[in-house]
Amino acid sequence: MLNDNTVSKLHEMRLSVMAQAFREQLKDSSFHELSFEERLGLLVDAEWAVRKNNRMARLIKKADYAM
């Protein structure tokens, strides 16, 4: 129950990539060996990477460069 609430709140805060990464961590038992800080860091890294990539793609499109 708590995990479902957490995922819902992440989506509400528009952190959908972090929510998906959290779900994946819950399914994969190898993540349980990591510390809280390591797991949180992986969640933040996933969200950050997608946002940076989306920003770069948006800027390239705005500059009218072909990919």
CHARMM-style PDB file with segment names, atoms N, HN, CA, C and O in Angstrom:
ATOM      1  N   MET     1       0.813  -1.198   0.000  1.00  0.00      PROA
ATOM      2  CA  MET     1       0.000   0.000   0.000  1.00  0.00      PROA
ATOM      3  C   MET     1       0.856   1.262   0.000  1.00  0.00      PROA
ATOM      4  O   MET     1       0.619   2.177  -0.788  1.00  0.00      PROA
ATOM      5  N   LEU     2       1.825   1.308   0.861  1.00  0.00      PROA
ATOM      6  HN  LEU     2       2.018   0.565   1.501  1.00  0.00      PROA
ATOM      7  CA  LEU     2       2.678   2.495   0.950  1.00  0.00      PROA
ATOM      8  C   LEU     2       3.385   2.745  -0.373  1.00  0.00      PROA
ATOM      9  O   LEU     2       3.513   3.891  -0.805  1.00  0.00      PROA
ATOM     10  N   ASN     3       3.845   1.675  -1.018  1.00  0.00      PROA
ATOM     11  HN  ASN     3       3.741   0.744  -0.666  1.00  0.00      PROA
ATOM     12  CA  ASN     3       4.549   1.837  -2.295  1.00  0.00      PROA
ATOM     13  C   ASN     3       3.624   2.376  -3.376  1.00  0.00      PROA
ATOM     14  O   ASN     3       4.045   3.193  -4.194  1.00  0.00      PROA
ATOM     15  N   ASP     4       2.367   1.932  -3.395  1.00  0.00      PROA
ATOM     16  HN  ASP     4       2.025   1.267  -2.730  1.00  0.00      PROA
ATOM     17  CA  ASP     4       1.400   2.444  -4.368  1.00  0.00      PROA
ATOM     18  C   ASP     4       1.166   3.935  -4.161  1.00  0.00      PROA
ATOM     19  O   ASP     4       1.073   4.693  -5.126  1.00  0.00      PROA
ATOM     20  N   ASN     5       1.072   4.350  -2.905  1.00  0.00      PROA
ATOM     21  HN  ASN     5       1.147   3.734  -2.122  1.00  0.00      PROA
ATOM     22  CA  ASN     5       0.898   5.773  -2.603  1.00  0.00      PROA
ATOM     23  C   ASN     5       2.111   6.575  -3.047  1.00  0.00      PROA
ATOM     24  O   ASN     5       1.975   7.678  -3.576  1.00  0.00      PROA
ATOM     25  N   THR     6       3.278   6.027  -2.834  1.00  0.00      PROA
ATOM     26  HN  THR     6       3.388   5.130  -2.404  1.00  0.00      PROA
ATOM     27  CA  THR     6       4.514   6.704  -3.229  1.00  0.00      PROA
ATOM     28  C   THR     6       4.557   6.886  -4.742  1.00  0.00      PROA
ATOM     29  O   THR     6       4.883   7.968  -5.231  1.00  0.00      PROA
ATOM     30  N   VAL     7       4.230   5.838  -5.475  1.00  0.00      PROA
ATOM     31  HN  VAL     7       3.965   4.960  -5.077  1.00  0.00      PROA
ATOM     32  CA  VAL     7       4.231   5.914  -6.942  1.00  0.00      PROA
ATOM     33  C   VAL     7       3.204   6.938  -7.416  1.00  0.00      PROA
ATOM     34  O   VAL     7       3.485   7.719  -8.325  1.00  0.00      PROA
ATOM     35  N   SER     8       2.035   6.941  -6.818  1.00  0.00      PROA
ATOM     36  HN  SER     8       1.807   6.306  -6.080  1.00  0.00      PROA
ATOM     37  CA  SER     8       1.001   7.912  -7.187  1.00  0.00      PROA
ATOM     38  C   SER     8       1.466   9.343  -6.941  1.00  0.00      PROA
ATOM     39  O   SER     8       1.239  10.228  -7.766  1.00  0.00      PROA
ATOM     40  N   LYS     9       2.106   9.560  -5.821  1.00  0.00      PROA
ATOM     41  HN  LYS     9       2.290   8.841  -5.151  1.00  0.00      PROA
ATOM     42  CA  LYS     9       2.591  10.902  -5.494  1.00  0.00      PROA
ATOM     43  C   LYS     9       3.705  11.331  -6.442  1.00  0.00      PROA
ATOM     44  O   LYS     9       3.775  12.499  -6.824  1.00  0.00      PROA
ATOM     45  N   LEU    10       4.577  10.400  -6.826  1.00  0.00      PROA
ATOM     46  HN  LEU    10       4.520   9.451  -6.516  1.00  0.00      PROA
ATOM     47  CA  LEU    10       5.625  10.725  -7.787  1.00  0.00      PROA
ATOM     48  C   LEU    10       5.021  11.146  -9.123  1.00  0.00      PROA
ATOM     49  O   LEU    10       5.477  12.109  -9.741  1.00  0.00      PROA
ATOM     50  N   HSD    11       4.000  10.426  -9.562  1.00  0.00      PROA
ATOM     51  HN  HSD    11       3.630   9.645  -9.060  1.00  0.00      PROA
ATOM     52  CA  HSD    11       3.323  10.809 -10.808  1.00  0.00      PROA
ATOM     53  C   HSD    11       2.664  12.172 -10.665  1.00  0.00      PROA
ATOM     54  O   HSD    11       2.728  12.992 -11.580  1.00  0.00      PROA
ATOM     55  N   GLU    12       2.033  12.419  -9.526  1.00  0.00      PROA
ATOM     56  HN  GLU    12       1.982  11.753  -8.782  1.00  0.00      PROA
ATOM     57  CA  GLU    12       1.371  13.703  -9.288  1.00  0.00      PROA
ATOM     58  C   GLU    12       2.362  14.859  -9.326  1.00  0.00      PROA
ATOM     59  O   GLU    12       2.022  15.963  -9.752  1.00  0.00      PROA
ATOM     60  N   MET    13       3.587  14.604  -8.881  1.00  0.00      PROA
ATOM     61  HN  MET    13       3.864  13.708  -8.534  1.00  0.00      PROA
ATOM     62  CA  MET    13       4.633  15.630  -8.901  1.00  0.00      PROA
ATOM     63  C   MET    13       5.365  15.668 -10.246  1.00  0.00      PROA
ATOM     64  O   MET    13       6.369  16.362 -10.405  1.00  0.00      PROA
ATOM     65  N   ARG    14       4.842  14.908 -11.204  1.00  0.00      PROA
ATOM     66  HN  ARG    14       4.026  14.344 -11.076  1.00  0.00      PROA
ATOM     67  CA  ARG    14       5.416  14.832 -12.544  1.00  0.00      PROA
ATOM     68  C   ARG    14       6.836  14.270 -12.543  1.00  0.00      PROA
ATOM     69  O   ARG    14       7.717  14.756 -13.253  1.00  0.00      PROA
ATOM     70  N   LEU    15       7.033  13.240 -11.731  1.00  0.00      PROA
ATOM     71  HN  LEU    15       6.317  12.845 -11.154  1.00  0.00      PROA
ATOM     72  CA  LEU    15       8.293  12.518 -11.680  1.00  0.00      PROA
ATOM     73  C   LEU    15       8.048  11.085 -12.151  1.00  0.00      PROA
ATOM     74  O   LEU    15       8.339  10.120 -11.444  1.00  0.00      PROA
ATOM     75  N   SER    16       7.509  10.975 -13.359  1.00  0.00      PROA
ATOM     76  HN  SER    16       7.273  11.759 -13.934  1.00  0.00      PROA
ATOM     77  CA  SER    16       7.079   9.671 -13.861  1.00  0.00      PROA
ATOM     78  C   SER    16       8.240   8.705 -14.092  1.00  0.00      PROA
ATOM     79  O   SER    16       8.093   7.500 -13.888  1.00  0.00      PROA
ATOM     80  N   VAL    17       9.379   9.220 -14.510  1.00  0.00      PROA
ATOM     81  HN  VAL    17       9.499  10.199 -14.675  1.00  0.00      PROA
ATOM     82  CA  VAL    17      10.542   8.351 -14.720  1.00  0.00      PROA
ATOM     83  C   VAL    17      11.010   7.790 -13.381  1.00  0.00      PROA
ATOM     84  O   VAL    17      11.369   6.617 -13.283  1.00  0.00      PROA
ATOM     85  N   MET    18      11.005   8.624 -12.366  1.00  0.00      PROA
ATOM     86  HN  MET    18      10.714   9.577 -12.446  1.00  0.00      PROA
ATOM     87  CA  MET    18      11.399   8.167 -11.038  1.00  0.00      PROA
ATOM     88  C   MET    18      10.406   7.121 -10.523  1.00  0.00      PROA
ATOM     89  O   MET    18      10.804   6.148  -9.883  1.00  0.00      PROA
ATOM     90  N   ALA    19       9.128   7.321 -10.800  1.00  0.00      PROA
ATOM     91  HN  ALA    19       8.805   8.112 -11.320  1.00  0.00      PROA
ATOM     92  CA  ALA    19       8.105   6.359 -10.385  1.00  0.00      PROA
ATOM     93  C   ALA    19       8.333   5.014 -11.059  1.00  0.00      PROA
ATOM     94  O   ALA    19       8.248   3.971 -10.411  1.00  0.00      PROA
ATOM     95  N   GLN    20       8.622   5.032 -12.356  1.00  0.00      PROA
ATOM     96  HN  GLN    20       8.692   5.880 -12.882  1.00  0.00      PROA
ATOM     97  CA  GLN    20       8.877   3.788 -13.078  1.00  0.00      PROA
ATOM     98  C   GLN    20      10.146   3.107 -12.567  1.00  0.00      PROA
ATOM     99  O   GLN    20      10.168   1.888 -12.401  1.00  0.00      PROA
ATOM    100  N   ALA    21      11.187   3.872 -12.322  1.00  0.00      PROA
ATOM    101  HN  ALA    21      11.170   4.863 -12.457  1.00  0.00      PROA
ATOM    102  CA  ALA    21      12.430   3.300 -11.800  1.00  0.00      PROA
ATOM    103  C   ALA    21      12.203   2.704 -10.409  1.00  0.00      PROA
ATOM    104  O   ALA    21      12.787   1.671 -10.080  1.00  0.00      PROA
ATOM    105  N   PHE    22      11.368   3.336  -9.596  1.00  0.00      PROA
ATOM    106  HN  PHE    22      10.894   4.175  -9.863  1.00  0.00      PROA
ATOM    107  CA  PHE    22      11.043   2.820  -8.266  1.00  0.00      PROA
ATOM    108  C   PHE    22      10.313   1.486  -8.381  1.00  0.00      PROA
ATOM    109  O   PHE    22      10.610   0.547  -7.642  1.00  0.00      PROA
ATOM    110  N   ARG    23       9.359   1.400  -9.305  1.00  0.00      PROA
ATOM    111  HN  ARG    23       9.117   2.162  -9.906  1.00  0.00      PROA
ATOM    112  CA  ARG    23       8.651   0.130  -9.531  1.00  0.00      PROA
ATOM    113  C   ARG    23       9.631  -0.970  -9.937  1.00  0.00      PROA
ATOM    114  O   ARG    23       9.533  -2.103  -9.466  1.00  0.00      PROA
ATOM    115  N   GLU    24      10.568  -0.628 -10.810  1.00  0.00      PROA
ATOM    116  HN  GLU    24      10.647   0.292 -11.192  1.00  0.00      PROA
ATOM    117  CA  GLU    24      11.564  -1.613 -11.250  1.00  0.00      PROA
ATOM    118  C   GLU    24      12.442  -2.064 -10.094  1.00  0.00      PROA
ATOM    119  O   GLU    24      12.786  -3.241  -9.992  1.00  0.00      PROA
ATOM    120  N   GLN    25      12.807  -1.122  -9.218  1.00  0.00      PROA
ATOM    121  HN  GLN    25      12.527  -0.165  -9.301  1.00  0.00      PROA
ATOM    122  CA  GLN    25      13.597  -1.484  -8.046  1.00  0.00      PROA
ATOM    123  C   GLN    25      12.830  -2.438  -7.139  1.00  0.00      PROA
ATOM    124  O   GLN    25      13.416  -3.355  -6.565  1.00  0.00      PROA
ATOM    125  N   LEU    26      11.538  -2.230  -7.008  1.00  0.00      PROA
ATOM    126  HN  LEU    26      11.062  -1.484  -7.474  1.00  0.00      PROA
ATOM    127  CA  LEU    26      10.726  -3.095  -6.152  1.00  0.00      PROA
ATOM    128  C   LEU    26      10.642  -4.513  -6.708  1.00  0.00      PROA
ATOM    129  O   LEU    26      10.592  -5.476  -5.943  1.00  0.00      PROA
ATOM    130  N   LYS    27      10.627  -4.648  -8.023  1.00  0.00      PROA
ATOM    131  HN  LYS    27      10.668  -3.866  -8.645  1.00  0.00      PROA
ATOM    132  CA  LYS    27      10.519  -5.962  -8.666  1.00  0.00      PROA
ATOM    133  C   LYS    27      11.836  -6.737  -8.640  1.00  0.00      PROA
ATOM    134  O   LYS    27      11.833  -7.966  -8.570  1.00  0.00      PROA
ATOM    135  N   ASP    28      12.945  -6.029  -8.696  1.00  0.00      PROA
ATOM    136  HN  ASP    28      12.948  -5.031  -8.752  1.00  0.00      PROA
ATOM    137  CA  ASP    28      14.264  -6.665  -8.814  1.00  0.00      PROA
ATOM    138  C   ASP    28      14.914  -6.776  -7.440  1.00  0.00      PROA
ATOM    139  O   ASP    28      15.243  -5.765  -6.819  1.00  0.00      PROA
ATOM    140  N   SER    29      15.095  -7.994  -6.972  1.00  0.00      PROA
ATOM    141  HN  SER    29      14.828  -8.815  -7.477  1.00  0.00      PROA
ATOM    142  CA  SER    29      15.635  -8.210  -5.623  1.00  0.00      PROA
ATOM    143  C   SER    29      17.103  -7.791  -5.487  1.00  0.00      PROA
ATOM    144  O   SER    29      17.580  -7.605  -4.367  1.00  0.00      PROA
ATOM    145  N   SER    30      17.820  -7.639  -6.590  1.00  0.00      PROA
ATOM    146  HN  SER    30      17.433  -7.789  -7.499  1.00  0.00      PROA
ATOM    147  CA  SER    30      19.229  -7.234  -6.487  1.00  0.00      PROA
ATOM    148  C   SER    30      19.379  -5.816  -5.948  1.00  0.00      PROA
ATOM    149  O   SER    30      20.431  -5.467  -5.413  1.00  0.00      PROA
ATOM    150  N   PHE    31      18.339  -4.994  -6.084  1.00  0.00      PROA
ATOM    151  HN  PHE    31      17.484  -5.278  -6.519  1.00  0.00      PROA
ATOM    152  CA  PHE    31      18.389  -3.632  -5.546  1.00  0.00      PROA
ATOM    153  C   PHE    31      18.320  -3.610  -4.024  1.00  0.00      PROA
ATOM    154  O   PHE    31      18.740  -2.638  -3.396  1.00  0.00      PROA
ATOM    155  N   HSD    32      17.792  -4.678  -3.428  1.00  0.00      PROA
ATOM    156  HN  HSD    32      17.451  -5.467  -3.938  1.00  0.00      PROA
ATOM    157  CA  HSD    32      17.659  -4.722  -1.975  1.00  0.00      PROA
ATOM    158  C   HSD    32      19.017  -4.755  -1.269  1.00  0.00      PROA
ATOM    159  O   HSD    32      19.113  -4.448  -0.080  1.00  0.00      PROA
ATOM    160  N   GLU    33      20.042  -5.121  -1.995  1.00  0.00      PROA
ATOM    161  HN  GLU    33      19.963  -5.369  -2.960  1.00  0.00      PROA
ATOM    162  CA  GLU    33      21.391  -5.155  -1.423  1.00  0.00      PROA
ATOM    163  C   GLU    33      22.003  -3.762  -1.312  1.00  0.00      PROA
ATOM    164  O   GLU    33      22.969  -3.566  -0.574  1.00  0.00      PROA
ATOM    165  N   LEU    34      21.455  -2.807  -2.029  1.00  0.00      PROA
ATOM    166  HN  LEU    34      20.671  -2.966  -2.629  1.00  0.00      PROA
ATOM    167  CA  LEU    34      21.998  -1.442  -2.023  1.00  0.00      PROA
ATOM    168  C   LEU    34      21.477  -0.664  -0.823  1.00  0.00      PROA
ATOM    169  O   LEU    34      20.413  -0.965  -0.281  1.00  0.00      PROA
ATOM    170  N   SER    35      22.229   0.320  -0.430  1.00  0.00      PROA
ATOM    171  HN  SER    35      23.092   0.564  -0.871  1.00  0.00      PROA
ATOM    172  CA  SER    35      21.797   1.190   0.663  1.00  0.00      PROA
ATOM    173  C   SER    35      20.705   2.130   0.177  1.00  0.00      PROA
ATOM    174  O   SER    35      20.476   2.273  -1.024  1.00  0.00      PROA
ATOM    175  N   PHE    36      20.043   2.762   1.120  1.00  0.00      PROA
ATOM    176  HN  PHE    36      20.229   2.647   2.096  1.00  0.00      PROA
ATOM    177  CA  PHE    36      19.004   3.736   0.786  1.00  0.00      PROA
ATOM    178  C   PHE    36      19.565   4.831  -0.109  1.00  0.00      PROA
ATOM    179  O   PHE    36      18.943   5.204  -1.103  1.00  0.00      PROA
ATOM    180  N   GLU    37      20.732   5.346   0.241  1.00  0.00      PROA
ATOM    181  HN  GLU    37      21.238   5.043   1.049  1.00  0.00      PROA
ATOM    182  CA  GLU    37      21.340   6.432  -0.518  1.00  0.00      PROA
ATOM    183  C   GLU    37      21.650   6.009  -1.945  1.00  0.00      PROA
ATOM    184  O   GLU    37      21.457   6.787  -2.880  1.00  0.00      PROA
ATOM    185  N   GLU    38      22.129   4.779  -2.118  1.00  0.00      PROA
ATOM    186  HN  GLU    38      22.285   4.148  -1.359  1.00  0.00      PROA
ATOM    187  CA  GLU    38      22.443   4.289  -3.463  1.00  0.00      PROA
ATOM    188  C   GLU    38      21.169   4.140  -4.301  1.00  0.00      PROA
ATOM    189  O   GLU    38      21.141   4.516  -5.473  1.00  0.00      PROA
ATOM    190  N   ARG    39      20.131   3.595  -3.697  1.00  0.00      PROA
ATOM    191  HN  ARG    39      20.154   3.289  -2.745  1.00  0.00      PROA
ATOM    192  CA  ARG    39      18.871   3.417  -4.423  1.00  0.00      PROA
ATOM    193  C   ARG    39      18.247   4.766  -4.771  1.00  0.00      PROA
ATOM    194  O   ARG    39      17.752   4.955  -5.882  1.00  0.00      PROA
ATOM    195  N   LEU    40      18.269   5.692  -3.836  1.00  0.00      PROA
ATOM    196  HN  LEU    40      18.672   5.538  -2.933  1.00  0.00      PROA
ATOM    197  CA  LEU    40      17.733   7.028  -4.106  1.00  0.00      PROA
ATOM    198  C   LEU    40      18.535   7.698  -5.214  1.00  0.00      PROA
ATOM    199  O   LEU    40      17.966   8.335  -6.101  1.00  0.00      PROA
ATOM    200  N   GLY    41      19.840   7.556  -5.164  1.00  0.00      PROA
ATOM    201  HN  GLY    41      20.303   7.039  -4.444  1.00  0.00      PROA
ATOM    202  CA  GLY    41      20.702   8.126  -6.198  1.00  0.00      PROA
ATOM    203  C   GLY    41      20.374   7.585  -7.578  1.00  0.00      PROA
ATOM    204  O   GLY    41      20.374   8.340  -8.551  1.00  0.00      PROA
ATOM    205  N   LEU    42      20.096   6.293  -7.682  1.00  0.00      PROA
ATOM    206  HN  LEU    42      20.097   5.680  -6.892  1.00  0.00      PROA
ATOM    207  CA  LEU    42      19.726   5.702  -8.968  1.00  0.00      PROA
ATOM    208  C   LEU    42      18.400   6.256  -9.468  1.00  0.00      PROA
ATOM    209  O   LEU    42      18.239   6.494 -10.665  1.00  0.00      PROA
ATOM    210  N   LEU    43      17.450   6.465  -8.565  1.00  0.00      PROA
ATOM    211  HN  LEU    43      17.580   6.272  -7.592  1.00  0.00      PROA
ATOM    212  CA  LEU    43      16.162   7.042  -8.953  1.00  0.00      PROA
ATOM    213  C   LEU    43      16.334   8.464  -9.469  1.00  0.00      PROA
ATOM    214  O   LEU    43      15.770   8.834 -10.498  1.00  0.00      PROA
ATOM    215  N   VAL    44      17.110   9.246  -8.754  1.00  0.00      PROA
ATOM    216  HN  VAL    44      17.569   8.945  -7.918  1.00  0.00      PROA
ATOM    217  CA  VAL    44      17.348  10.642  -9.159  1.00  0.00      PROA
ATOM    218  C   VAL    44      18.111  10.683 -10.476  1.00  0.00      PROA
ATOM    219  O   VAL    44      17.801  11.496 -11.347  1.00  0.00      PROA
ATOM    220  N   ASP    45      19.097   9.823 -10.629  1.00  0.00      PROA
ATOM    221  HN  ASP    45      19.349   9.162  -9.922  1.00  0.00      PROA
ATOM    222  CA  ASP    45      19.866   9.784 -11.883  1.00  0.00      PROA
ATOM    223  C   ASP    45      18.978   9.462 -13.078  1.00  0.00      PROA
ATOM    224  O   ASP    45      19.138  10.055 -14.145  1.00  0.00      PROA
ATOM    225  N   ALA    46      18.046   8.533 -12.911  1.00  0.00      PROA
ATOM    226  HN  ALA    46      17.915   8.052 -12.045  1.00  0.00      PROA
ATOM    227  CA  ALA    46      17.151   8.164 -14.011  1.00  0.00      PROA
ATOM    228  C   ALA    46      16.292   9.361 -14.424  1.00  0.00      PROA
ATOM    229  O   ALA    46      16.166   9.657 -15.612  1.00  0.00      PROA
ATOM    230  N   GLU    47      15.709  10.037 -13.456  1.00  0.00      PROA
ATOM    231  HN  GLU    47      15.810   9.796 -12.490  1.00  0.00      PROA
ATOM    232  CA  GLU    47      14.865  11.204 -13.753  1.00  0.00      PROA
ATOM    233  C   GLU    47      15.691  12.315 -14.389  1.00  0.00      PROA
ATOM    234  O   GLU    47      15.256  12.933 -15.361  1.00  0.00      PROA
ATOM    235  N   TRP    48      16.857  12.569 -13.856  1.00  0.00      PROA
ATOM    236  HN  TRP    48      17.211  12.067 -13.066  1.00  0.00      PROA
ATOM    237  CA  TRP    48      17.733  13.635 -14.351  1.00  0.00      PROA
ATOM    238  C   TRP    48      18.142  13.371 -15.800  1.00  0.00      PROA
ATOM    239  O   TRP    48      18.107  14.276 -16.634  1.00  0.00      PROA
ATOM    240  N   ALA    49      18.530  12.121 -16.097  1.00  0.00      PROA
ATOM    241  HN  ALA    49      18.558  11.386 -15.420  1.00  0.00      PROA
ATOM    242  CA  ALA    49      18.994  11.788 -17.444  1.00  0.00      PROA
ATOM    243  C   ALA    49      17.897  11.982 -18.481  1.00  0.00      PROA
ATOM    244  O   ALA    49      18.144  12.521 -19.560  1.00  0.00      PROA
ATOM    245  N   VAL    50      16.688  11.545 -18.155  1.00  0.00      PROA
ATOM    246  HN  VAL    50      16.487  11.107 -17.278  1.00  0.00      PROA
ATOM    247  CA  VAL    50      15.586  11.701 -19.108  1.00  0.00      PROA
ATOM    248  C   VAL    50      15.266  13.172 -19.317  1.00  0.00      PROA
ATOM    249  O   VAL    50      15.022  13.600 -20.446  1.00  0.00      PROA
ATOM    250  N   ARG    51      15.265  13.945 -18.248  1.00  0.00      PROA
ATOM    251  HN  ARG    51      15.463  13.598 -17.331  1.00  0.00      PROA
ATOM    252  CA  ARG    51      14.971  15.376 -18.388  1.00  0.00      PROA
ATOM    253  C   ARG    51      16.044  16.090 -19.215  1.00  0.00      PROA
ATOM    254  O   ARG    51      15.719  16.932 -20.052  1.00  0.00      PROA
ATOM    255  N   LYS    52      17.311  15.760 -18.988  1.00  0.00      PROA
ATOM    256  HN  LYS    52      17.575  15.076 -18.308  1.00  0.00      PROA
ATOM    257  CA  LYS    52      18.397  16.374 -19.767  1.00  0.00      PROA
ATOM    258  C   LYS    52      18.286  15.991 -21.236  1.00  0.00      PROA
ATOM    259  O   LYS    52      18.446  16.838 -22.115  1.00  0.00      PROA
ATOM    260  N   ASN    53      18.011  14.716 -21.504  1.00  0.00      PROA
ATOM    261  HN  ASN    53      17.881  14.028 -20.790  1.00  0.00      PROA
ATOM    262  CA  ASN    53      17.882  14.265 -22.887  1.00  0.00      PROA
ATOM    263  C   ASN    53      16.690  14.920 -23.572  1.00  0.00      PROA
ATOM    264  O   ASN    53      16.785  15.318 -24.733  1.00  0.00      PROA
ATOM    265  N   ASN    54      15.576  15.036 -22.870  1.00  0.00      PROA
ATOM    266  HN  ASN    54      15.499  14.713 -21.926  1.00  0.00      PROA
ATOM    267  CA  ASN    54      14.406  15.698 -23.438  1.00  0.00      PROA
ATOM    268  C   ASN    54      14.685  17.166 -23.729  1.00  0.00      PROA
ATOM    269  O   ASN    54      14.257  17.695 -24.755  1.00  0.00      PROA
ATOM    270  N   ARG    55      15.397  17.814 -22.833  1.00  0.00      PROA
ATOM    271  HN  ARG    55      15.744  17.385 -21.999  1.00  0.00      PROA
ATOM    272  CA  ARG    55      15.741  19.229 -23.028  1.00  0.00      PROA
ATOM    273  C   ARG    55      16.635  19.398 -24.257  1.00  0.00      PROA
ATOM    274  O   ARG    55      16.435  20.300 -25.071  1.00  0.00      PROA
ATOM    275  N   MET    56      17.615  18.519 -24.369  1.00  0.00      PROA
ATOM    276  HN  MET    56      17.777  17.787 -23.707  1.00  0.00      PROA
ATOM    277  CA  MET    56      18.533  18.597 -25.509  1.00  0.00      PROA
ATOM    278  C   MET    56      17.770  18.371 -26.817  1.00  0.00      PROA
ATOM    279  O   MET    56      17.991  19.089 -27.792  1.00  0.00      PROA
ATOM    280  N   ALA    57      16.890  17.398 -26.844  1.00  0.00      PROA
ATOM    281  HN  ALA    57      16.710  16.814 -26.052  1.00  0.00      PROA
ATOM    282  CA  ALA    57      16.103  17.133 -28.049  1.00  0.00      PROA
ATOM    283  C   ALA    57      15.211  18.320 -28.387  1.00  0.00      PROA
ATOM    284  O   ALA    57      15.051  18.668 -29.558  1.00  0.00      PROA
ATOM    285  N   ARG    58      14.632  18.939 -27.370  1.00  0.00      PROA
ATOM    286  HN  ARG    58      14.762  18.657 -26.419  1.00  0.00      PROA
ATOM    287  CA  ARG    58      13.778  20.111 -27.586  1.00  0.00      PROA
ATOM    288  C   ARG    58      14.586  21.272 -28.153  1.00  0.00      PROA
ATOM    289  O   ARG    58      14.126  21.958 -29.066  1.00  0.00      PROA
ATOM    290  N   LEU    59      15.791  21.499 -27.620  1.00  0.00      PROA
ATOM    291  HN  LEU    59      16.165  20.942 -26.879  1.00  0.00      PROA
ATOM    292  CA  LEU    59      16.638  22.583 -28.116  1.00  0.00      PROA
ATOM    293  C   LEU    59      17.098  22.330 -29.539  1.00  0.00      PROA
ATOM    294  O   LEU    59      17.152  23.257 -30.347  1.00  0.00      PROA
ATOM    295  N   ILE    60      17.426  21.102 -29.850  1.00  0.00      PROA
ATOM    296  HN  ILE    60      17.382  20.349 -29.193  1.00  0.00      PROA
ATOM    297  CA  ILE    60      17.842  20.760 -31.222  1.00  0.00      PROA
ATOM    298  C   ILE    60      16.684  20.992 -32.185  1.00  0.00      PROA
ATOM    299  O   ILE    60      16.863  21.553 -33.266  1.00  0.00      PROA
ATOM    300  N   LYS    61      15.497  20.554 -31.780  1.00  0.00      PROA
ATOM    301  HN  LYS    61      15.352  20.098 -30.902  1.00  0.00      PROA
ATOM    302  CA  LYS    61      14.319  20.747 -32.641  1.00  0.00      PROA
ATOM    303  C   LYS    61      14.023  22.232 -32.828  1.00  0.00      PROA
ATOM    304  O   LYS    61      13.687  22.669 -33.929  1.00  0.00      PROA
ATOM    305  N   LYS    62      14.146  23.000 -31.757  1.00  0.00      PROA
ATOM    306  HN  LYS    62      14.418  22.645 -30.863  1.00  0.00      PROA
ATOM    307  CA  LYS    62      13.902  24.429 -31.825  1.00  0.00      PROA
ATOM    308  C   LYS    62      14.922  25.129 -32.711  1.00  0.00      PROA
ATOM    309  O   LYS    62      14.587  26.097 -33.392  1.00  0.00      PROA
ATOM    310  N   ALA    63      16.159  24.652 -32.709  1.00  0.00      PROA
ATOM    311  HN  ALA    63      16.431  23.866 -32.155  1.00  0.00      PROA
ATOM    312  CA  ALA    63      17.210  25.246 -33.524  1.00  0.00      PROA
ATOM    313  C   ALA    63      17.074  24.837 -35.001  1.00  0.00      PROA
ATOM    314  O   ALA    63      17.787  25.346 -35.866  1.00  0.00      PROA
ATOM    315  N   ASP    64      16.157  23.918 -35.266  1.00  0.00      PROA
ATOM    316  HN  ASP    64      15.578  23.504 -34.564  1.00  0.00      PROA
ATOM    317  CA  ASP    64      15.875  23.475 -36.625  1.00  0.00      PROA
ATOM    318  C   ASP    64      16.994  22.629 -37.214  1.00  0.00      PROA
ATOM    319  O   ASP    64      17.201  22.638 -38.427  1.00  0.00      PROA
ATOM    320  N   TYR    65      17.712  21.902 -36.378  1.00  0.00      PROA
ATOM    321  HN  TYR    65      17.544  21.895 -35.392  1.00  0.00      PROA
ATOM    322  CA  TYR    65      18.719  20.970 -36.850  1.00  0.00      PROA
ATOM    323  C   TYR    65      18.047  19.636 -37.092  1.00  0.00      PROA
ATOM    324  O   TYR    65      17.160  19.232 -36.340  1.00  0.00      PROA
ATOM    325  N   ALA    66      18.468  18.954 -38.141  1.00  0.00      PROA
ATOM    326  HN  ALA    66      19.189  19.282 -38.752  1.00  0.00      PROA
ATOM    327  CA  ALA    66      17.929  17.621 -38.429  1.00  0.00      PROA
ATOM    328  C   ALA    66      18.760  16.579 -37.678  1.00  0.00      PROA
ATOM    329  O   ALA    66      19.984  16.683 -37.588  1.00  0.00      PROA
ATOM    330  N   MET    67      18.094  15.616 -37.166  1.00  0.00      PROA
ATOM    331  HN  MET    67      17.100  15.532 -37.239  1.00  0.00      PROA
ATOM    332  CA  MET    67      18.793  14.540 -36.435  1.00  0.00      PROA
ATOM    333  C   MET    67      19.051  13.375 -37.355  1.00  0.00      PROA
ATOM    334  OT1 MET    67      19.627  12.372 -36.935  1.00  0.00      PROA
TER     335      MET     67
END
